[in-house]
Amino acid sequence: MNRQIHLVSRPNGEPRPENFELAVTELPEPGDGQIVVRNTWMSVDPYMLDRMHDKESYMPAFQLGAPMEGSAIGEVVASRSAGVPVGATVVHFQGWREYAVVDAATATVADLSLAPAEAWLGALGTTGLTAYVALTQVAPVREGDVVFVSAAAGAVGSVAGQLARKLGASRVIGSAGGPAKTAKLVESFGFDAAIDHRAGSLAEQLAQAAPDGIDVYVDHVGGDHLVAAIDALRHGGRIAMVGSISSSYAAGPLPGPANLFALAAKDATLRGMLVSSYFHLFPEWIGKAAGWLADGSLRTELTVTEGIDRAPAAFLDMMRGGNVGKMLVRL
């Protein structure tokens, strides 16, 4: 028998516990080319909110009464695939359940000699790749740049700030909510300055932290953060639009920034990104990041919730900013 989390109703605004249900189902036998994975860790991520709504998007909506999906890692306990033996540890996309029957061709064997299993859902997974792509492909950092990262205490933001420094940034500024998180940015993740977006005008704080402006902005928030970043952007500046957490629970479309045309006057760029378009860069990223994790020059933190039954609570807590670094559920 297999415990899994189903979406049983679509949220109206902020999701609530009653939108989810813990279900117990019979685990099917694997077919040819399939493996059975006992999941040990699963990820909860902001993009999952979009999939809870029945609307056109870059990923299909979760089906009601069916198990949700997301990144997970676990041990292969049965295999009908010659390429993935029992005992291997694999990353796959059938999280939100304790056991998964997975097409072996869609699973990635994780080398635990490089990093522990949980790191393959964080710094060595799409979290780290997102930061790498944002700062090397979408809004490339150049030597001497001033870089601003929003939601900087989160999974992607905390990696992005450290990566900006490795790529040659002269000053790295992050925003977060509350004094505990802003202290963490400077003390643990090596940011030069931290802005508490709950403590007054964001634009004024950014102007104080970067009096001569910024060259690169990694946007996870939108809203007032994007407005302030556009105002602070120097000539030829670059913005990577990764997320927009400020609009997560909006009832309708939000107006765009009133200062958007300033990008033209500054000869600047704002470019969106989907990390799935850059999966071919995974080997390149893992080759770099594994070494940095090993030598301690890339620091990561986890916020861990225990048990499949607590997975919805972990997701809700993450969406409210209750995590530092990557939010994971240990199964």
FIMI-607022 format. One record per residue (C-alpha): residue number from 1; residue in three letters; chain; x, y, z negated. Coordinates in Angstrom, 3 decimals, m for minus. Example, Ala and Ser with C-alpha at 12.3 -4.5 7.8 and 13.67 -1.06 7.14 Angstrom:
2
- resi/resn/chain/px/py/pz
- 1/ALA/A/12.300/m4.500/m7.800 .
- 2/SER/A/13.670/m1.060/m7.140 .
// end
This chain:
331
- resi/resn/chain/px/py/pz
- 1/MET/A/0.000/0.000/0.000 .
- 2/ASN/A/1.168/3.491/0.814 .
- 3/ARG/A/0.439/6.755/m0.983 .
- 4/GLN/A/0.236/9.785/1.303 .
- 5/ILE/A/m1.110/13.332/1.360 .
- 6/HIS/A/m4.012/14.142/3.690 .
- 7/LEU/A/m5.335/17.550/4.684 .
- 8/VAL/A/m9.070/17.290/4.001 .
- 9/SER/A/m10.183/20.885/4.672 .
- 10/ARG/A/m8.697/23.892/6.399 .
- 11/PRO/A/m7.701/26.784/4.137 .
- 12/ASN/A/m9.493/30.106/4.278 .
- 13/GLY/A/m6.688/32.473/3.379 .
- 14/GLU/A/m4.255/31.040/0.839 .
- 15/PRO/A/m4.332/27.229/0.673 .
- 16/ARG/A/m5.708/25.697/m2.512 .
- 17/PRO/A/m5.221/22.278/m4.146 .
- 18/GLU/A/m8.645/21.139/m2.944 .
- 19/ASN/A/m7.468/21.386/0.672 .
- 20/PHE/A/m5.313/18.303/0.005 .
- 21/GLU/A/m6.009/14.737/m1.087 .
- 22/LEU/A/m3.805/11.920/m2.323 .
- 23/ALA/A/m4.848/8.846/m0.333 .
- 24/VAL/A/m3.837/5.197/m0.618 .
- 25/THR/A/m3.729/3.238/2.654 .
- 26/GLU/A/m2.389/m0.089/3.844 .
- 27/LEU/A/1.008/0.103/5.483 .
- 28/PRO/A/0.897/m1.368/9.006 .
- 29/GLU/A/3.468/m3.850/10.260 .
- 30/PRO/A/6.180/m2.312/12.463 .
- 31/GLY/A/6.084/m3.039/16.176 .
- 32/ASP/A/8.980/m3.598/18.541 .
- 33/GLY/A/11.445/m0.725/18.346 .
- 34/GLN/A/10.042/0.494/15.033 .
- 35/ILE/A/11.402/0.723/11.501 .
- 36/VAL/A/9.813/1.006/8.055 .
- 37/VAL/A/11.322/3.772/5.934 .
- 38/ARG/A/10.944/4.184/2.187 .
- 39/ASN/A/11.060/7.965/1.942 .
- 40/THR/A/13.262/9.306/m0.839 .
- 41/TRP/A/13.019/13.049/m0.120 .
- 42/MET/A/10.585/15.206/1.876 .
- 43/SER/A/10.589/18.861/2.813 .
- 44/VAL/A/7.891/21.502/2.487 .
- 45/ASP/A/8.283/24.501/4.805 .
- 46/PRO/A/6.433/27.733/5.640 .
- 47/TYR/A/5.629/26.692/9.228 .
- 48/MET/A/3.332/23.999/7.842 .
- 49/LEU/A/0.767/26.663/6.946 .
- 50/ASP/A/0.264/27.430/10.629 .
- 51/ARG/A/m0.470/23.756/11.307 .
- 52/MET/A/m3.204/23.721/8.667 .
- 53/HIS/A/m5.333/25.962/10.891 .
- 54/ASP/A/m7.084/24.723/14.020 .
- 55/LYS/A/m5.666/27.248/16.456 .
- 56/GLU/A/m3.328/27.334/19.409 .
- 57/SER/A/0.280/27.406/18.298 .
- 58/TYR/A/3.690/26.048/19.162 .
- 59/MET/A/2.900/22.860/17.217 .
- 60/PRO/A/m0.392/20.926/17.053 .
- 61/ALA/A/m2.680/21.417/14.063 .
- 62/PHE/A/m2.756/18.810/11.312 .
- 63/GLN/A/m5.735/16.509/11.712 .
- 64/LEU/A/m8.257/16.440/8.886 .
- 65/GLY/A/m8.358/13.183/6.947 .
- 66/ALA/A/m4.975/12.114/8.280 .
- 67/PRO/A/m1.499/12.244/6.739 .
- 68/MET/A/0.394/15.486/7.166 .
- 69/GLU/A/3.843/15.540/8.778 .
- 70/GLY/A/7.215/17.067/8.098 .
- 71/SER/A/10.879/16.299/7.721 .
- 72/ALA/A/11.818/13.430/5.415 .
- 73/ILE/A/14.750/11.158/4.720 .
- 74/GLY/A/14.784/7.638/3.382 .
- 75/GLU/A/16.072/4.099/3.470 .
- 76/VAL/A/15.142/1.605/6.166 .
- 77/VAL/A/13.518/m1.373/4.417 .
- 78/ALA/A/12.368/m3.274/7.520 .
- 79/SER/A/13.504/m3.032/11.117 .
- 80/ARG/A/12.494/m4.284/14.537 .
- 81/SER/A/15.141/m2.130/16.211 .
- 82/ALA/A/18.584/m3.418/17.135 .
- 83/GLY/A/20.056/0.062/16.725 .
- 84/VAL/A/18.831/0.895/13.212 .
- 85/PRO/A/19.461/m1.831/10.638 .
- 86/VAL/A/17.873/m2.384/7.243 .
- 87/GLY/A/19.738/m0.318/4.668 .
- 88/ALA/A/20.438/2.643/6.952 .
- 89/THR/A/19.428/6.124/5.810 .
- 90/VAL/A/17.460/8.030/8.425 .
- 91/VAL/A/15.956/11.466/8.915 .
- 92/HIS/A/12.570/11.553/10.621 .
- 93/PHE/A/9.348/13.578/10.832 .
- 94/GLN/A/6.873/11.467/8.877 .
- 95/GLY/A/7.010/13.073/5.484 .
- 96/TRP/A/4.085/13.580/3.085 .
- 97/ARG/A/3.993/9.801/2.452 .
- 98/GLU/A/6.016/7.290/0.474 .
- 99/TYR/A/6.550/4.847/3.346 .
- 100/ALA/A/6.602/5.559/7.077 .
- 101/VAL/A/6.502/3.358/10.173 .
- 102/VAL/A/8.745/5.231/12.591 .
- 103/ASP/A/9.775/4.751/16.205 .
- 104/ALA/A/13.503/4.155/15.820 .
- 105/ALA/A/14.240/6.318/18.846 .
- 106/THR/A/12.869/9.368/16.994 .
- 107/ALA/A/14.923/8.793/13.807 .
- 108/THR/A/18.455/10.058/13.145 .
- 109/VAL/A/20.864/7.990/11.076 .
- 110/ALA/A/22.384/10.193/8.369 .
- 111/ASP/A/26.036/9.793/7.446 .
- 112/LEU/A/25.986/9.976/3.642 .
- 113/SER/A/29.776/10.162/3.550 .
- 114/LEU/A/29.415/13.746/4.837 .
- 115/ALA/A/26.772/14.905/2.359 .
- 116/PRO/A/24.079/13.453/0.096 .
- 117/ALA/A/20.678/12.578/1.502 .
- 118/GLU/A/18.944/15.756/0.347 .
- 119/ALA/A/21.453/17.946/2.224 .
- 120/TRP/A/20.225/16.460/5.506 .
- 121/LEU/A/16.883/18.205/4.925 .
- 122/GLY/A/18.599/21.461/3.959 .
- 123/ALA/A/21.956/22.803/5.056 .
- 124/LEU/A/22.601/19.954/7.531 .
- 125/GLY/A/18.999/19.944/8.791 .
- 126/THR/A/16.820/22.455/10.585 .
- 127/THR/A/17.251/24.876/7.671 .
- 128/GLY/A/20.948/25.297/8.318 .
- 129/LEU/A/20.580/25.075/12.078 .
- 130/THR/A/18.044/27.914/12.008 .
- 131/ALA/A/20.516/30.204/10.249 .
- 132/TYR/A/23.292/29.194/12.652 .
- 133/VAL/A/21.206/29.778/15.769 .
- 134/ALA/A/19.890/33.110/14.492 .
- 135/LEU/A/23.383/34.485/13.923 .
- 136/THR/A/25.226/32.956/16.881 .
- 137/GLN/A/22.643/32.756/19.689 .
- 138/VAL/A/19.697/35.057/18.969 .
- 139/ALA/A/21.264/38.007/17.140 .
- 140/PRO/A/24.994/37.246/17.320 .
- 141/VAL/A/27.166/38.650/14.555 .
- 142/ARG/A/30.276/40.522/15.665 .
- 143/GLU/A/33.384/41.330/13.678 .
- 144/GLY/A/32.708/44.178/11.261 .
- 145/ASP/A/28.902/44.093/11.505 .
- 146/VAL/A/26.591/45.038/8.659 .
- 147/VAL/A/23.982/42.293/8.315 .
- 148/PHE/A/20.605/42.408/6.533 .
- 149/VAL/A/18.704/39.212/5.675 .
- 150/SER/A/15.161/39.153/4.289 .
- 151/ALA/A/13.833/36.376/2.031 .
- 152/ALA/A/17.517/35.878/1.347 .
- 153/ALA/A/17.117/33.608/m1.679 .
- 154/GLY/A/15.129/31.106/0.390 .
- 155/ALA/A/16.324/28.057/2.251 .
- 156/VAL/A/17.363/29.712/5.524 .
- 157/GLY/A/18.185/33.129/4.109 .
- 158/SER/A/20.682/31.885/1.537 .
- 159/VAL/A/22.606/30.022/4.246 .
- 160/ALA/A/22.353/32.923/6.708 .
- 161/GLY/A/23.965/35.393/4.322 .
- 162/GLN/A/26.979/33.157/3.762 .
- 163/LEU/A/27.244/32.304/7.447 .
- 164/ALA/A/27.204/36.006/8.410 .
- 165/ARG/A/30.329/36.486/6.323 .
- 166/LYS/A/32.049/33.519/7.972 .
- 167/LEU/A/31.224/35.030/11.375 .
- 168/GLY/A/32.967/38.304/10.520 .
- 169/ALA/A/30.359/40.560/8.911 .
- 170/SER/A/31.907/43.346/6.848 .
- 171/ARG/A/28.873/43.756/4.589 .
- 172/VAL/A/25.908/41.451/3.921 .
- 173/ILE/A/22.697/42.679/2.294 .
- 174/GLY/A/19.773/40.522/1.228 .
- 175/SER/A/16.254/41.160/m0.009 .
- 176/ALA/A/14.396/38.998/m2.520 .
- 177/GLY/A/11.621/39.291/m5.092 .
- 178/GLY/A/12.573/39.960/m8.698 .
- 179/PRO/A/15.804/40.526/m10.644 .
- 180/ALA/A/16.604/36.827/m11.097 .
- 181/LYS/A/16.671/36.205/m7.353 .
- 182/THR/A/18.558/39.394/m6.492 .
- 183/ALA/A/21.206/38.507/m9.085 .
- 184/LYS/A/21.465/35.061/m7.527 .
- 185/LEU/A/22.165/36.583/m4.106 .
- 186/VAL/A/25.238/38.395/m5.353 .
- 187/GLU/A/26.500/35.960/m7.969 .
- 188/SER/A/25.914/32.618/m6.206 .
- 189/PHE/A/25.546/33.298/m2.501 .
- 190/GLY/A/28.131/36.061/m2.057 .
- 191/PHE/A/25.952/38.908/m0.789 .
- 192/ASP/A/27.451/42.380/m1.213 .
- 193/ALA/A/24.141/43.970/m2.198 .
- 194/ALA/A/20.650/42.774/m3.047 .
- 195/ILE/A/17.339/44.599/m2.667 .
- 196/ASP/A/14.370/43.795/m4.881 .
- 197/HIS/A/11.361/44.369/m2.622 .
- 198/ARG/A/9.136/44.538/m5.704 .
- 199/ALA/A/11.093/47.435/m7.212 .
- 200/GLY/A/10.213/50.476/m5.121 .
- 201/SER/A/10.626/51.623/m1.542 .
- 202/LEU/A/12.322/49.006/0.600 .
- 203/ALA/A/13.447/51.644/3.125 .
- 204/GLU/A/15.083/53.731/0.405 .
- 205/GLN/A/16.840/50.732/m1.103 .
- 206/LEU/A/18.110/49.639/2.317 .
- 207/ALA/A/19.370/53.151/3.053 .
- 208/GLN/A/21.269/53.092/m0.231 .
- 209/ALA/A/22.727/49.638/0.417 .
- 210/ALA/A/23.654/50.437/4.047 .
- 211/PRO/A/24.049/54.241/4.291 .
- 212/ASP/A/25.534/53.999/7.792 .
- 213/GLY/A/22.890/51.570/9.049 .
- 214/ILE/A/22.826/47.883/9.971 .
- 215/ASP/A/23.849/45.946/13.071 .
- 216/VAL/A/21.973/42.656/12.594 .
- 217/TYR/A/18.714/41.797/10.852 .
- 218/VAL/A/17.469/38.251/10.249 .
- 219/ASP/A/13.713/38.612/9.738 .
- 220/HIS/A/11.720/36.119/7.709 .
- 221/VAL/A/9.139/38.594/6.412 .
- 222/GLY/A/7.904/41.094/9.035 .
- 223/GLY/A/5.790/43.973/7.749 .
- 224/ASP/A/7.634/46.652/5.783 .
- 225/HIS/A/10.915/44.740/6.073 .
- 226/LEU/A/10.821/44.848/9.861 .
- 227/VAL/A/9.870/48.544/9.872 .
- 228/ALA/A/12.737/49.415/7.531 .
- 229/ALA/A/15.210/47.312/9.522 .
- 230/ILE/A/14.276/48.976/12.827 .
- 231/ASP/A/14.769/52.398/11.228 .
- 232/ALA/A/18.156/51.351/9.840 .
- 233/LEU/A/19.364/49.655/13.025 .
- 234/ARG/A/22.392/51.180/14.698 .
- 235/HIS/A/22.923/51.550/18.449 .
- 236/GLY/A/23.081/48.126/20.063 .
- 237/GLY/A/21.649/46.404/16.989 .
- 238/ARG/A/20.109/42.948/17.090 .
- 239/ILE/A/17.118/41.414/15.296 .
- 240/ALA/A/16.359/37.686/15.082 .
- 241/MET/A/12.667/37.109/14.361 .
- 242/VAL/A/12.584/33.812/12.482 .
- 243/GLY/A/9.404/34.157/10.418 .
- 244/SER/A/6.776/36.569/9.125 .
- 245/ILE/A/5.768/35.482/5.647 .
- 246/SER/A/4.070/38.827/4.979 .
- 247/SER/A/1.298/37.941/7.448 .
- 248/SER/A/0.735/34.377/6.243 .
- 249/TYR/A/m2.708/34.996/4.741 .
- 250/ALA/A/m3.878/37.821/6.985 .
- 251/ALA/A/m7.546/37.561/7.976 .
- 252/GLY/A/m6.894/38.904/11.460 .
- 253/PRO/A/m4.150/40.250/13.741 .
- 254/LEU/A/m1.815/42.768/12.153 .
- 255/PRO/A/m0.737/45.982/13.901 .
- 256/GLY/A/2.807/46.023/15.183 .
- 257/PRO/A/5.443/48.298/13.647 .
- 258/ALA/A/4.760/51.928/14.529 .
- 259/ASN/A/8.491/52.452/15.149 .
- 260/LEU/A/8.903/49.635/17.663 .
- 261/PHE/A/9.909/51.980/20.500 .
- 262/ALA/A/12.955/52.997/18.471 .
- 263/LEU/A/14.501/49.779/19.764 .
- 264/ALA/A/14.605/51.292/23.242 .
- 265/ALA/A/16.236/54.497/22.038 .
- 266/LYS/A/18.844/52.447/20.182 .
- 267/ASP/A/19.434/50.020/23.063 .
- 268/ALA/A/18.626/47.304/20.534 .
- 269/THR/A/17.083/43.872/20.863 .
- 270/LEU/A/14.412/41.958/18.941 .
- 271/ARG/A/14.211/38.304/19.890 .
- 272/GLY/A/12.081/35.497/18.551 .
- 273/MET/A/13.309/31.939/18.166 .
- 274/LEU/A/12.082/28.384/17.766 .
- 275/VAL/A/14.747/26.169/16.260 .
- 276/SER/A/13.452/23.197/18.275 .
- 277/SER/A/14.826/24.885/21.399 .
- 278/TYR/A/18.329/24.543/19.962 .
- 279/PHE/A/18.419/20.965/18.702 .
- 280/HIS/A/21.250/20.307/21.157 .
- 281/LEU/A/23.441/22.407/18.834 .
- 282/PHE/A/22.939/20.048/15.874 .
- 283/PRO/A/26.275/18.196/16.341 .
- 284/GLU/A/28.128/21.505/16.576 .
- 285/TRP/A/26.460/22.836/13.435 .
- 286/ILE/A/26.858/19.654/11.385 .
- 287/GLY/A/30.525/19.515/12.353 .
- 288/LYS/A/31.060/22.949/10.835 .
- 289/ALA/A/28.638/22.839/7.906 .
- 290/ALA/A/29.699/19.462/6.517 .
- 291/GLY/A/33.232/20.767/6.038 .
- 292/TRP/A/32.016/23.953/4.375 .
- 293/LEU/A/29.808/21.997/1.996 .
- 294/ALA/A/32.716/19.712/1.145 .
- 295/ASP/A/35.149/22.541/0.387 .
- 296/GLY/A/32.538/24.576/m1.510 .
- 297/SER/A/32.615/27.593/0.790 .
- 298/LEU/A/28.942/27.047/1.670 .
- 299/ARG/A/26.825/26.992/m1.456 .
- 300/THR/A/23.292/25.670/m1.520 .
- 301/GLU/A/20.621/25.297/m4.167 .
- 302/LEU/A/17.561/23.099/m4.347 .
- 303/THR/A/14.245/23.537/m6.068 .
- 304/VAL/A/12.955/20.010/m6.647 .
- 305/THR/A/9.461/18.738/m7.411 .
- 306/GLU/A/8.986/15.110/m8.429 .
- 307/GLY/A/6.481/12.717/m6.842 .
- 308/ILE/A/4.224/12.521/m3.791 .
- 309/ASP/A/1.233/13.636/m5.872 .
- 310/ARG/A/3.015/16.951/m6.544 .
- 311/ALA/A/3.823/17.671/m2.897 .
- 312/PRO/A/0.861/20.060/m2.350 .
- 313/ALA/A/1.824/21.983/m5.497 .
- 314/ALA/A/5.398/22.233/m4.216 .
- 315/PHE/A/4.159/23.662/m0.927 .
- 316/LEU/A/1.917/26.209/m2.650 .
- 317/ASP/A/4.711/27.222/m5.024 .
- 318/MET/A/7.145/27.655/m2.130 .
- 319/MET/A/4.692/29.885/m0.251 .
- 320/ARG/A/4.416/32.092/m3.360 .
- 321/GLY/A/8.195/32.453/m3.570 .
- 322/GLY/A/8.675/29.971/m6.407 .
- 323/ASN/A/11.876/28.486/m4.997 .
- 324/VAL/A/15.538/29.359/m4.772 .
- 325/GLY/A/17.154/27.692/m1.788 .
- 326/LYS/A/15.445/24.678/m0.280 .
- 327/MET/A/12.192/23.347/m1.770 .
- 328/LEU/A/12.161/19.545/m1.701 .
- 329/VAL/A/9.999/16.789/m3.119 .
- 330/ARG/A/11.801/13.741/m4.493 .
- 331/LEU/A/9.701/10.630/m3.920 .
// end
